[in-house]
């Protein structure tokens, strides 16, 4: 089988090389030929329309399957889950999705249910983290400890 490898890391502190090595090793062990490699350094919570490299894979698939390390590397944005599932269901006969951490079969109702549930859990995690962050900031402000970001800080995340 010919495969496209896709790795996504959320921060520059993580190593995309480690993720790609894991995917390459899997492909070799399973006698698959790598025809394309793509990696992103961006949050999975951004909207699908803003994930240029991932959309390139969906709009111009190379090979027979897209291979990812973990299912949550695809997206952590709930609105994207349905669009991604629809794409793979529509093109299942020509382009499959393989996640090393979770078997996926979008050809049947149980497989689609599991796919949705796993990605819904992946979307839940950053929402929970944001809630804890907001609570921590409120507690720090109440104690007079929180002063906000340093002036000129480039790390400006959007509130949920």
C-alpha positions in Angstrom: 0.0 0.0 0.0 1.2 3.6 -0.8 0.8 5.9 2.2 1.0 9.5 3.2 2.4 10.2 6.6 1.0 13.1 8.6 2.4 14.3 12.0 1.2 17.4 13.9 2.8 18.9 16.9 1.2 21.7 19.0 4.3 23.5 20.2 7.8 24.1 19.0 9.0 22.4 22.2 7.9 19.0 20.7 9.8 17.1 18.1 8.2 16.4 14.8 11.2 14.2 14.0 10.2 11.7 16.7 6.6 11.5 15.3 7.8 11.1 11.7 10.3 8.4 12.7 7.5 6.4 14.4 5.4 6.7 11.3 8.3 5.7 9.0 9.1 2.7 11.1 5.5 1.5 11.0 5.4 1.9 7.3 8.6 -0.2 6.8 7.4 -2.9 9.3 4.1 -3.2 7.4 5.7 -3.2 3.9 4.0 0.1 2.9 5.6 2.5 0.5 5.8 6.2 1.7 4.8 8.5 -1.2 4.3 11.7 0.8 5.2 13.2 4.2 3.5 16.2 5.8 3.9 17.7 9.2 2.4 20.7 11.0 3.4 22.8 14.0 0.1 24.2 14.9 -2.7 23.8 17.4 -5.3 21.1 16.5 -8.0 23.4 17.9 -7.9 25.7 14.9 -10.7 25.4 12.3 -10.2 23.0 9.5 -10.3 25.8 6.9 -7.1 27.2 8.5 -5.2 23.9 8.5 -3.6 24.4 5.0 -1.3 21.4 5.0 -4.0 19.0 6.3 -6.4 20.3 3.7 -3.8 19.8 1.0 -3.8 16.1 1.9 -7.6 15.9 1.8 -7.9 17.8 -1.4 -5.0 16.1 -3.2 -4.5 12.7 -1.6 -1.4 10.8 -2.5 -1.3 7.0 -2.2 -3.9 4.7 -0.6 -4.0 5.9 3.0 -3.3 8.7 5.4 -1.3 7.5 8.4 -1.2 9.4 11.7 0.5 8.6 15.0 -2.6 9.3 17.1 -6.2 10.0 16.2 -6.2 13.3 18.1 -3.5 14.6 15.8 -6.1 15.0 13.1 -8.1 17.6 15.0 -9.2 18.9 18.4 -11.8 21.2 16.9 -15.3 19.7 17.2 -16.7 21.4 14.1 -14.0 19.7 12.0 -14.9 16.2 13.2 -18.0 15.9 11.0 -16.2 17.4 7.9 -13.2 15.0 8.2 -15.5 12.0 8.7 -17.5 13.0 5.7 -14.4 13.3 3.6 -13.1 9.9 4.5 -16.5 8.2 4.2 -16.9 9.7 0.7 -13.5 8.6 -0.4 -13.1 5.4 1.6 -12.7 3.2 -1.5 -9.8 5.2 -2.7 -8.2 6.8 0.4 -8.2 5.3 3.9 -7.4 6.7 7.3 -5.0 4.7 9.6 -4.2 5.8 13.2 -1.4 3.9 14.9 -3.1 4.2 18.3 -6.7 3.2 17.3 -8.1 1.0 14.6 -10.5 2.9 12.4 -13.2 1.5 10.1 -15.5 4.2 8.6 -17.2 1.6 6.5 -19.7 0.6 9.2 -21.8 2.4 11.8 -19.8 1.1 14.8 -16.6 2.3 13.3 -18.0 5.7 12.6 -19.4 5.9 16.2 -16.0 5.0 17.6 -14.3 7.6 15.3 -16.6 10.3 16.5 -16.3 9.4 20.1 -12.5 9.3 20.1 -12.3 12.7 18.3 -14.9 14.2 20.6 -12.8 13.2 23.6 -9.8 14.8 21.9 -11.8 18.0 21.5 -12.9 17.8 25.2 -9.3 17.9 26.5 -8.3 21.4 25.4 -11.7 22.8 26.5 -11.1 21.3 30.0 -7.6 22.8 30.1 -8.9 26.2 29.2 -11.5 26.0 32.0 -8.8 25.2 34.5 -6.6 28.0 33.2 -9.4 30.5 33.5 -10.1 29.3 37.1 -6.3 29.6 37.9 -6.1 33.1 36.5 -9.2 34.2 38.5 -7.7 32.7 41.7 -4.4 34.4 41.0 -6.1 37.8 40.4 -8.1 37.4 43.6 -4.8 36.9 45.5 -3.2 39.9 43.7 -0.6 37.6 42.0 -1.7 37.8 38.3 -0.5 40.7 36.2 -1.2 39.3 32.8 1.2 38.8 29.9 4.3 40.8 29.6 4.0 43.8 27.3 4.8 42.8 23.7 4.3 39.1 24.3 3.7 37.3 21.0 1.8 34.3 22.5 -1.7 35.6 22.2 -4.2 32.7 22.3 -7.9 33.2 21.6 -10.4 32.7 24.3 -13.0 30.0 23.8 
